[in-house]
Amino acid sequence: MNATQPALAAPPGLGEERQALLRQLVDGLEPAQLYWIAAYAAQQASQPAARPAAASVTRLTVLYGSQTGNARRVAERFAAEAEAAGLPVRLVRAGAYATRELASERYLAVVVSTQGEGEPPDDARGFVEFLASRRAPKLPNLHYTVLGLGDSSYPQFNAMGRAVDARLAELGAHRLAPLAEADVDIEPVAVPWTEGALARVRDRFAHDVPVASVTPLRVAATRPQFHRDRPFPAPVLANQRIVSRHAGRDVRHVELSLEGSGLRYAPGDALGVWHRNPASLVEALLAALALDGDALVTLGGKAQPLREWLARDRELTRLSRPLVQAVAERASSTALRATLEDSGAMKALLADHQPIDLLRAHPADWDAAALVAALRPLTPRLYSIASSPGAVGEEVHLTVAVVDYHAHGEPHLGAASRWIADVGEDATLDVFIEPNERFRLPADGNRDVIMIGPGTGVAPFRAFVQERQQAGAAGRNWLVFGNRHAADDFLYQLEWQQALKDGALHRLDVAFSRDQAEKRYVQHVLRERGAELYDWLAGGAHLYVCGDAAQMARDVHAALAEIVATYGGKTPEAAQALLSEWLQDGRYARDVY
């Protein structure tokens, strides 16, 4: 396109992902080739309206809504096994699914997680809202199955899986298999669900199309050499404190080498880190329960000493509802039983206690095997990547807040953050890339970008600014950062100041909550800058939020809704609807935890 030509506005429904694919398709083509594509597109547009392509193909659609990647992984495995069985299958992220196609689906498998207080993942919000609305079609020809992923520690366990399953049935669809509900330990539920659902799909397909004659609709993706189940031992290049010695907590900037791993990432992705629990915590738990760390424990076909189970394979810093139930039964605690029935009390207990606190407060006789069975499996921690590969090459950078506090008269540590903080520059960390497709920079570099990231939530925006600078993006970049004290924990302050000088960052607003009598947070900055913020948004800016989901993300969302209503002349309901539309379109993206 000639530099003097204005950018074409995309028509409704042609989202950022499809625009990016279109640009990739035409990149590097000669004028004659481009004219042929234009003529072909015009010819297609002139044809009489035809029924959707989906209606002419009997296939299995695997739809997933994922916040942290678990639902995506299960859906990918389900789709791969379906392809291996000879079934035609397509794998679709809920945020990229065209809801108009639902009426013509014949076979649908949904894998969806539940977030917070019974909410859908951001990339499934539009699909869930459409399904619940009056626009949702009747589905008498649809055969479906649903797997919900959740955490039974929350009152609204698997609310999204239950809601999707019930609504599809209400619309007249037929269950291929009953709703399956997985807790934090996913595999014991996901594996039999996959096997059973695929068997039923094959049986149904036999009535519609000979399975042996089917050709898969896509080529299965090649799994990288290193992944979640086979992490890469990344050498540590740097591990430095980036807050003052007076700061309330330690925050680390960590640089790792990915050389030779074949791992690739994009700004917005996360790095998964496998860790060991602190040795001091393992020994304290053994002492509290008077157990022998060398006792051999066999579970799920794996045999190793109790000490190794606690160090490498079980969660010791995150309390779960199943453990509370197990302790209540073993200790015959009426108080814990009452807590389990009170959602408020249960939420407070989970937020304030680690497993060792609970086990100390409610003593009982435990054997090694029972303890291992009661504790939930250890999971890797995900950290937003704080670098752009275009700027750092075969490296990946992290911003890690180290959890270290006192409670119930004892010191408490964050397992993964302590593990990372203590690792030396002659050591390695076991890592993998966790893609985050819904947290991507706009494909159009002319778009403005607004980034809201208090604390370590600023990490991905360091990557964004690096990437935009490397790519020569013409759009403006506005960062809103918050923390406690400007003098102690202004993360990457010198980098932001240099970016302002270089023109890589066009605006920086800060909120330091404890530098004045009244606490001031990022949402206060947003309201103060409401008119300018709305001007950017009205001009097509993309909006990103990263950080705490429990409070910050909600407060920021409420502030955004007020700004859109006030400066956009909309009712509160219309403002909320517009934000939901932006979430669905990818113009408003959140990476919250």
C-alpha positions in Angstrom: 0.0 0.0 0.0 1.3 3.4 -0.9 2.3 5.4 2.2 0.0 8.2 1.2 -3.0 6.0 0.9 -5.3 5.9 4.0 -5.7 2.5 5.8 -8.8 0.6 4.8 -11.4 0.2 7.6 -12.2 -3.5 8.2 -15.9 -4.4 7.8 -17.8 -5.8 10.8 -16.9 -9.3 11.6 -13.4 -9.3 10.2 -11.5 -9.4 13.4 -7.9 -8.8 14.1 -6.9 -12.5 13.7 -8.5 -12.8 10.2 -7.0 -9.4 9.2 -3.5 -10.7 10.3 -4.0 -13.9 8.2 -5.0 -11.8 5.2 -1.9 -9.6 5.5 0.2 -12.7 5.8 -1.4 -14.2 2.7 -0.7 -11.2 0.5 2.7 -10.2 1.9 5.3 -10.2 -0.9 2.9 -10.9 -3.8 3.4 -9.2 -7.2 0.7 -6.7 -8.4 -0.6 -9.2 -11.0 -1.1 -11.8 -8.2 -2.9 -9.2 -6.0 -5.2 -8.2 -8.8 -6.1 -11.9 -9.3 -7.0 -12.3 -5.6 -9.1 -9.1 -5.8 -10.9 -10.4 -8.9 -11.5 -13.8 -7.3 -12.9 -12.2 -4.1 -15.2 -9.9 -6.2 -16.4 -13.0 -8.1 -17.2 -14.8 -4.8 -19.0 -11.7 -3.5 -21.2 -11.6 -6.6 -22.4 -15.2 -6.2 -25.8 -15.9 -4.7 -25.7 -16.5 -1.0 -24.9 -20.1 -0.2 -25.4 -22.1 2.9 -22.5 -22.0 5.3 -19.7 -24.3 4.5 -20.1 -25.9 7.9 -23.5 -27.3 6.9 -22.0 -29.3 4.0 -19.4 -31.1 6.2 -20.0 -33.7 8.8 -17.3 -33.0 11.3 -16.5 -32.7 15.0 -15.9 -29.2 16.3 -13.7 -29.0 19.4 -14.3 -25.6 21.1 -12.3 -24.4 24.1 -12.4 -21.5 26.5 -9.2 -21.2 28.5 -7.7 -18.7 30.9 -4.4 -20.4 31.9 -4.0 -22.9 29.1 -5.4 -26.0 30.7 -8.6 -26.2 28.7 -6.6 -25.5 25.5 -4.2 -28.4 26.2 -7.1 -30.8 26.9 -8.9 -29.7 23.7 -5.8 -30.0 21.6 -5.2 -33.6 22.9 -8.9 -34.4 22.3 -8.7 -33.1 18.7 -5.4 -34.9 18.0 -6.9 -38.2 19.2 -10.0 -37.6 17.1 -7.8 -37.1 14.0 -5.8 -40.2 14.8 -9.2 -42.1 14.9 -9.9 -40.9 11.4 -12.5 -38.3 12.3 -12.7 -34.9 10.5 -12.1 -32.3 13.2 -11.5 -28.7 13.7 -10.1 -27.1 16.8 -11.4 -23.6 17.6 -10.7 -21.1 20.4 -14.1 -19.8 21.7 -13.0 -16.2 21.1 -12.4 -17.0 17.4 -15.6 -19.0 16.9 -18.3 -17.6 14.6 -21.4 -18.1 16.6 -23.6 -18.1 13.4 -22.1 -21.5 12.7 -23.6 -23.1 15.8 -26.9 -23.7 14.0 -25.2 -26.0 11.5 -23.0 -27.9 13.8 -23.6 -31.7 14.1 -21.0 -32.7 16.6 -19.5 -30.4 19.2 -17.1 -31.0 22.1 -16.7 -28.1 24.5 -13.8 -27.8 27.0 -14.3 -24.7 29.2 -12.8 -23.5 32.5 -14.5 -21.5 35.2 -12.8 -18.4 36.7 -13.2 -16.6 40.0 -16.7 -16.4 41.2 -18.3 -18.6 38.5 -17.2 -16.5 35.5 -16.2 -17.6 32.0 -12.6 -17.2 30.6 -12.3 -13.9 28.8 -12.0 -15.7 25.4 -15.2 -17.6 26.0 -17.3 -14.7 27.3 -18.8 -13.8 23.9 -19.7 -17.4 23.2 -21.3 -17.9 26.7 -23.3 -14.7 26.4 -24.5 -15.7 22.9 -25.5 -19.1 24.1 -27.5 -17.7 27.0 -29.2 -15.1 24.8 -32.5 -15.1 22.8 -30.3 -15.2 19.6 -29.1 -18.7 20.3 -30.7 -21.1 17.7 -32.6 -24.3 18.4 -30.2 -27.2 18.0 -32.2 -30.4 17.4 -29.5 -31.8 15.1 -26.5 -31.2 17.4 -24.8 -34.0 19.4 -22.5 -32.6 22.1 -20.4 -33.3 25.1 -18.9 -30.8 27.7 -15.9 -31.0 29.9 -15.7 -28.4 32.6 -12.4 -27.5 34.4 -12.5 -25.8 37.7 -11.3 -25.7 41.3 -13.5 -27.1 44.0 -12.0 -24.6 46.4 -14.3 -22.0 44.9 -18.1 -21.9 45.7 -19.1 -21.8 42.0 -17.2 -24.9 41.0 -17.4 -25.6 37.3 -20.2 -23.1 36.9 -19.4 -22.5 33.2 -19.2 -26.2 32.3 -22.6 -26.7 34.0 -24.1 -23.7 32.3 -23.0 -24.6 28.8 -24.1 -28.2 29.2 -27.5 -27.2 30.5 -28.1 -24.5 27.9 -27.2 -26.8 25.0 -29.7 -29.3 26.2 -32.3 -26.6 26.7 -31.8 -25.6 23.0 -32.7 -29.2 22.0 -29.2 -30.7 21.5 -28.4 -34.3 22.5 -25.7 -35.3 24.9 -23.1 -37.6 23.5 -21.8 -38.1 27.0 -22.7 -36.7 30.4 -21.1 -33.5 31.6 -17.6 -34.2 33.1 -16.2 -32.0 35.8 -12.5 -31.9 36.5 -10.9 -30.4 39.6 -7.4 -29.1 39.8 -6.1 -32.6 39.1 -7.4 -32.8 35.6 -6.2 -36.1 34.1 -8.3 -38.5 36.2 -11.4 -36.9 34.7 -10.2 -35.7 31.3 -8.7 -39.0 30.1 -11.9 -41.2 30.6 -14.0 -38.3 29.2 -11.9 -38.1 26.1 -12.0 -41.9 25.6 -15.8 -42.2 26.2 -16.7 -39.1 24.1 -14.6 -40.2 21.1 -16.1 -43.7 21.2 -19.6 -42.2 21.1 -18.7 -39.7 18.3 -17.4 -42.6 16.2 -20.6 -44.5 16.8 -22.7 -41.6 15.7 -20.4 -40.9 12.7 -21.0 -44.4 11.4 -24.6 -43.3 10.8 -23.6 -40.2 8.8 -20.4 -40.9 6.9 -18.0 -43.9 6.7 -15.2 -43.0 9.1 -12.6 -44.7 6.9 -13.3 -42.4 4.0 -12.8 -39.2 6.0 -9.8 -36.9 5.5 -8.8 -34.7 8.5 -9.6 -31.0 7.9 -6.2 -29.8 9.2 -2.7 -31.0 9.6 -2.0 -31.9 13.2 0.5 -29.4 14.7 3.9 -30.8 15.5 4.6 -30.7 19.2 7.8 -28.8 20.2 10.7 -30.7 21.5 10.2 -29.1 24.9 6.8 -28.6 26.5 4.9 -28.7 29.7 5.5 -32.4 30.3 9.1 -32.1 29.1 10.4 -28.7 30.2 13.6 -27.1 29.0 16.4 -26.6 31.6 17.0 -22.9 30.8 20.4 -21.5 32.1 20.0 -18.5 34.3 21.8 -15.5 32.8 20.7 -12.9 35.4 18.7 -12.8 38.7 18.6 -9.4 40.3 16.5 -7.5 42.8 14.9 -4.5 41.1 13.4 -2.8 44.2 15.1 -0.9 47.0 16.2 -2.6 50.2 13.4 -0.7 52.0 10.7 -2.1 49.8 8.0 -4.2 51.4 8.9 -7.2 49.3 11.5 -8.5 47.0 10.9 -8.3 43.2 13.3 -10.0 40.8 14.2 -9.5 37.2 15.3 -12.9 35.8 16.9 -13.5 32.4 17.0 -17.1 31.0 18.6 -18.5 27.9 16.5 -20.5 25.5 19.4 -21.2 23.1 19.1 -24.6 21.6 15.6 -25.2 22.9 13.6 -24.5 19.8 11.1 -22.7 22.0 9.4 -19.6 20.5 7.2 -17.1 22.1 5.4 -13.8 21.3 4.8 -10.8 23.6 1.8 -11.7 25.7 2.7 -15.3 26.2 3.6 -16.8 29.6 6.6 -18.9 30.8 5.7 -22.0 32.8 8.2 -22.8 35.6 8.4 -26.1 37.4 9.7 -25.7 40.9 10.5 -27.6 44.1 8.9 -26.7 47.4 11.2 -25.1 50.0 13.2 -27.7 51.9 12.4 -25.9 55.2 8.7 -26.2 54.5 9.0 -29.9 53.7 10.9 -30.6 56.9 8.5 -28.5 59.0 5.5 -30.5 57.6 7.2 -33.8 58.4 8.0 -32.7 61.9 4.4 -31.4 62.5 2.9 -34.8 61.5 5.8 -36.9 63.0 6.3 -38.7 59.7 9.4 -40.3 58.3 10.5 -38.5 55.1 12.2 -41.7 53.9 9.0 -43.8 54.0 8.3 -45.2 50.6 4.9 -44.2 49.1 3.4 -45.6 46.0 0.6 -43.8 44.2 -0.6 -44.0 40.6 2.2 -46.4 39.8 4.9 -44.1 41.1 7.0 -45.1 44.1 9.3 -42.7 45.9 10.2 -41.5 49.4 7.6 -39.2 51.1 10.1 -36.4 51.2 10.4 -36.4 47.4 6.6 -36.5 47.1 6.4 -33.4 49.2 9.3 -31.6 47.5 8.4 -32.2 43.9 4.9 -33.5 43.4 2.5 -32.0 46.0 1.2 -28.5 46.6 2.4 -27.3 50.0 1.6 -23.6 49.8 -1.9 -23.7 48.2 -4.8 -24.9 50.3 -7.6 -26.8 48.6 -11.1 -27.7 49.5 -10.5 -31.5 49.2 -7.7 -31.2 51.7 -9.9 -29.3 54.1 -12.5 -32.1 53.7 -9.9 -34.7 54.4 -8.6 -32.9 57.5 -12.1 -32.4 58.8 -12.8 -36.1 58.5 -9.5 -37.3 59.9 -9.6 -34.8 62.8 -13.3 -35.2 63.4 -13.6 -31.4 63.4 -17.0 -30.0 63.6 -15.6 -26.5 63.1 -14.0 -27.4 59.8 -17.3 -29.1 58.7 -19.1 -25.9 59.5 -16.5 -23.9 57.5 -17.0 -26.2 54.5 -20.7 -25.3 54.5 -20.1 -21.5 54.8 -18.8 -20.1 51.5 -17.5 -16.9 53.2 -15.7 -18.7 55.9 -14.3 -21.1 53.4 -13.0 -18.3 51.1 -11.3 -16.7 54.1 -9.7 -20.0 55.2 -8.3 -20.7 51.7 -6.9 -17.1 51.4 -5.3 -17.1 54.9 -3.9 -20.7 55.4 -1.4 -22.9 53.8 -1.7 -26.7 54.3 0.7 -26.8 57.2 -1.4 -24.2 59.1 -4.5 -26.3 58.7 -2.7 -29.5 59.7 -1.2 -27.9 62.8 -4.5 -26.4 63.9 -6.4 -29.7 63.5 -4.0 -32.4 64.6 -4.8 -36.0 63.6 -3.0 -39.3 62.9 -1.7 -39.3 59.4 0.2 -42.0 57.5 2.5 -41.1 54.6 0.2 -42.6 51.9 -2.9 -40.8 53.2 -1.1 -37.5 53.3 0.2 -37.8 49.7 -3.3 -38.8 48.6 -4.9 -35.8 50.4 -2.6 -33.1 49.0 -3.3 -32.0 45.5 -0.7 -32.4 42.7 1.9 -29.7 42.3 1.3 -27.5 39.2 3.8 -25.2 37.4 3.5 -21.5 37.9 2.9 -19.2 35.0 4.7 -15.9 34.7 3.9 -13.2 32.1 6.9 -12.9 29.8 8.7 -9.5 30.2 10.6 -9.4 26.9 10.3 -9.4 23.2 12.3 -12.0 21.2 13.0 -9.3 18.7 14.8 -7.3 21.3 16.5 -10.0 23.4 17.0 -12.9 20.9 17.1 -16.4 22.3 16.4 -15.2 25.9 13.3 -14.8 28.0 12.8 -12.4 30.8 10.6 -12.5 33.9 9.4 -10.2 36.6 8.8 -12.2 39.8 7.5 -10.9 43.2 8.8 -13.1 45.9 6.2 -14.2 48.4 7.5 -14.1 52.0 5.4 -13.2 55.0 4.4 -14.2 58.6 1.1 -15.7 59.5 -0.2 -17.8 62.4 3.1 -17.2 64.2 5.2 -18.8 61.5 7.1 -17.7 58.4 5.4 -18.4 55.1 7.1 -18.7 51.6 5.8 -18.7 48.1 7.1 -22.0 46.6 7.9 -21.0 43.1 8.9 -17.4 43.7 11.3 -18.5 46.5 12.7 -21.2 44.2 13.3 -18.6 41.5 14.7 -16.0 43.8 17.3 -18.5 45.2 18.5 -19.9 41.9 22.0 -18.8 41.1 23.4 -17.7 37.7 25.2 -21.0 37.4 21.9 -23.0 37.6 18.9 -23.8 35.4 15.1 -23.5 35.7 12.8 -26.0 34.1 10.5 -24.0 31.8 8.1 -24.2 28.9 6.1 -21.7 26.8 2.4 -21.2 27.6 0.8 -19.4 24.6 -1.7 -16.7 25.3 -3.5 -16.1 22.0 -6.0 -13.7 23.5 -3.3 -11.3 24.8 -1.7 -10.1 21.6 -0.6 -6.8 20.2 -2.8 -5.5 17.4 -1.7 -6.8 14.0 -2.0 -3.2 12.7 1.0 -1.3 14.0 -0.8 2.0 13.4 -3.2 1.2 16.3 -2.7 3.0 19.6 -2.1 0.8 22.7 -3.2 1.5 26.3 -1.5 -0.7 28.9 -2.6 -0.9 32.6 -0.3 -2.9 34.8 0.3 -2.3 38.5 3.1 -4.2 40.3 4.5 -7.1 38.4 1.5 -6.8 36.1 3.7 -4.4 34.1 5.8 -7.4 32.9 4.1 -8.1 29.6 4.0 -4.4 28.8 7.8 -4.3 28.9 7.6 -6.9 26.2 4.9 -4.9 24.3 7.0 -1.7 24.2 10.1 -3.6 23.1 8.2 -5.3 20.4 6.5 -2.2 19.1 9.8 -0.4 19.0 11.6 -3.2 17.2 8.7 -3.4 14.6 8.7 0.3 14.0 5.0 0.5 14.9 3.5 4.0 14.3 0.8 3.7 16.9 1.2 5.5 20.3 1.9 3.6 23.5 0.4 4.7 26.9 1.4 2.9 30.1 -0.4 3.2 33.4 1.6 1.7 36.2 1.0 1.5 40.0 2.8 0.3 43.1 3.3 1.3 46.7 6.2 3.8 46.8 7.9 5.6 43.9 11.2 5.6 45.7 11.2 1.9 46.5 9.3 -0.1 43.9 9.0 1.8 40.6 9.7 -1.2 38.5 11.8 -0.6 35.4 11.8 3.1 36.0 14.9 3.9 34.0 13.7 1.8 31.1 10.4 3.7 31.0 12.1 7.1 31.1 14.4 6.1 28.3 11.5 4.8 26.3 9.8 8.2 26.7 12.9 9.9 25.4 13.2 7.5 22.5 9.6 7.9 21.5 8.9 4.2 22.2 6.5 5.2 25.0 4.3 8.2 24.4 2.7 8.6 27.8 3.3 7.3 31.3 1.0 7.8 34.2 1.7 6.4 37.7 -0.1 5.8 40.9 1.8 5.1 44.1 -0.7 4.1 46.7 1.2 4.9 49.8 3.0 8.1 48.9 0.1 10.2 50.2 -2.5 10.2 52.9 -5.2 8.7 50.8 -4.4 5.6 48.8 -4.3 6.1 45.0 -4.5 3.3 42.6 -4.4 2.9 38.8 -8.2 3.1 38.6 -8.0 6.6 40.1 -5.6 7.6 37.4 -7.9 6.3 34.7 -10.8 8.4 36.0 -8.6 11.5 36.2 -7.6 10.9 32.6 -11.0 9.8 31.5 -11.5 12.2 28.6 -8.2 11.5 27.0 -8.6 7.8 27.6 -11.9 7.7 25.9 -10.5 9.7 22.9 -7.8 7.1 22.5 -10.4 4.3 22.7 -12.8 6.1 20.3 -10.0 6.3 17.9 -9.5 2.5 17.9 -6.9 2.0 20.6 -6.4 -1.5 22.0 -6.7 -1.8 25.8 -4.7 -4.2 28.0 -4.9 -5.0 31.7 -2.6 -7.3 33.6 -2.4 -8.2 37.3 -4.6 -9.1 40.2 -7.9 -10.6 39.2 -9.6 -10.5 42.6 -9.6 -6.7 43.1 -7.6 -4.7 40.6 -9.1 -6.0 37.5 -12.6 -5.5 38.8 -11.9 -2.0 39.9 -10.3 -1.1 36.6 -13.2 -2.6 34.7 -15.7 -0.5 36.7 -13.6 2.6 36.1 -13.6 1.9 32.3 -17.3 1.4 32.3 -17.8 4.8 34.0 -15.5 6.5 31.5 -17.2 5.0 28.5 -20.6 6.0 29.9 -19.5 9.5 30.9 -17.5 10.5 27.9 -19.2 8.3 25.3 -22.7 9.5 26.2 -23.9 5.9 27.0 -26.1 4.4 29.6 -24.3 2.1 32.1 -25.8 -0.9 30.4 -24.6 0.2 27.0 -21.1 0.9 28.3 -20.9 -2.6 29.8 -22.1 -4.0 26.5 -19.4 -2.1 24.6 -16.7 -3.4 26.9 -18.0 -6.9 26.4 -17.9 -6.4 22.6 -14.3 -5.2 22.9 -13.4 -8.2 25.0 -14.9 -10.5 22.4 -13.2 -8.7 19.5 -9.8 -8.6 21.2 -9.6 -4.8 21.5 -9.8 -5.2 25.3 -7.7 -8.0 26.7 -6.9 -9.1 30.2 -4.2 -11.3 31.6 -5.3 -11.6 35.2 -4.5 -14.1 38.0 
